[in-house]
Amino acid sequence: MVAQLEVRVPRTHAAEREYAARVVLGEFLGIDHVVTHAEGDDVVLRLRGDGERRVVVADGLFAHREDEWLTPPSLPREPIMYRDVGLDVPEAHLVEPRLPILYGREESRPLVEVESRSGSRALHLDVFGAAFFALTRYEEAVDGATRDEHGRFRARSSLAYRAGFLDRAVVDEYAEVLRAVIECVWPRLPAARRKGDLWLTHDVDLPLVAAGRPWWQVGRSLGADLVNRRTPRLAWRRIAGWARARRGDLDGDPANTFDFLMDVAEGAGLRASFNFLAGGTAKADGSYRLSDPWIRRLLQRIAARGHEVGFHGSYDAFEDPHLVAEEFQHLRATAETLGIAQPAWGGRQHFLRWSNPWTWRAWSDAGLQYDSSLSYAELPGFRAGTSRAYPVFDLDRRRVLPLFERPLTFMDASATRYLHLNREESLGLARRLAQTCKAAGGTFVLLWHNDAVMTESSRKLYRDLVGEVV
């Protein structure tokens, strides 16, 4: 008989509690469990067949009244308290021993209390509520903080940034604390331990930067190559690519780096994803169409080499379910005509535009299986508090959606355009985040645009980065 945990929870916020238990215990720890609802104020874990021992977990977020739900009183109190979890749970393997406590009980009590007679444990950390808060981006549904010029929630408006833990996968660490406590009580209860991995993704915003452009646009880019970027070889390649394109040959375009990106992925034993725009009329959207012959050949080449064709929702689609459905259907239809078949479809929103709950709902309704938009453009890190893929929850409709989030960890533009990091600084930041993912058994999700590797130095940076974090 397979060991099974019974998770007894209070009757409030039933759907939310079941979701949090499913993700933390089921998805992250691989522990078979069943949730039951009963009177009481605590979350109590019991092992079927063991009537004596239990683990009591603090109840914080879900203890709020219904009229406080999705309102400021239900947000974590600031300043966020840090506790040295390593003192109370030395069995937990954490990135750092001091852990931010979003919801829990008073600081005067030990984080974990042990009942000497039975060996039961009381954990004064609301693992389930804190995980729900981070994974669902609860604060973004509550906080009316000013968005940036693209309508995106700012990293600096987030609790993780203010409290200094954006670079930590805190949900993964909470799950590790709970695993350690559970194993102290029931040593033979199996909990999953996973190896970290790397996923290479590429958003195809500008597949070509010279072909099809008027001479004055190319000239302006040449000036930037020579004066700002100081890359005369790129300037020459841009001129040559433009001239070849005038004769109908697009392969010489400097942004045609797709074979290089696939070579790097294959050299590391990886399968990369290439996300294509399938519509959009905004100025920020790409100037290509899936019907372009060169794009169709590119799609076939990517699929033939065993890599993934992904969906890139256009600039205006992130809050428009009709646009998402229309664009995704166009991508699927194009792929079908080209003989491209995939077991699952997913991708990422253009410009990382994501809105709670509209984007996830639109992607789910359109039939996509996963999204990878959750990151901040201006700061790398763990927007959802985790390095692992997880099922998403619609806060408005209060139900789990048939869609997984695969959170983005690090993007080229974050390092270069927003943080202005040099080569060594970029490598160092990527290395630290990758180590965090690996320690948690999660996935380091890397986004590198095809037009970000148009020079020898940028290609070397990308090769070195992948080599260091693989």
Secondary structure, DSSP 4 states (H G I P E B T S, - for coil): ----EEEEE-STTHHHHHHHHIIIIIIIT---EEEEE-SSSSEEEEETT-SS--EEE---GGGS-GGGTTSGGGSPPSSPEEEEHHHH-TTS--SSSEEEESSB--TTS-SEEE-TTT--EEE-B-HHHHHHHHHTTHHHHH--PPP-TTSPPPGGGSHHHHHT-TTS-HHHHHHHHHHHHHHHH-TTS-------EEEEEEEES-S-SSTT--HHHHHHHHHIIIIIS--HHHHHHHHHHHHHHHTT--TT-TT--HHHHHHHHHHTT---EEEEE----STTS-S--TTSHHHHHHHHHHHHTTPEEEEEE-TTGGG-HHHHHHHHHHHHHHHHHTT---S--EEEEGGG---TTHHHHHHHHHT-SEE---S-SSS-S-TTS-SS-EEEEETTTTEEEEEEE----EEHHIIIIIS---HHHHHHHHHHHHHHHHHHT-EEEEE--GGG--SHHHHHHHHHHHHHH-
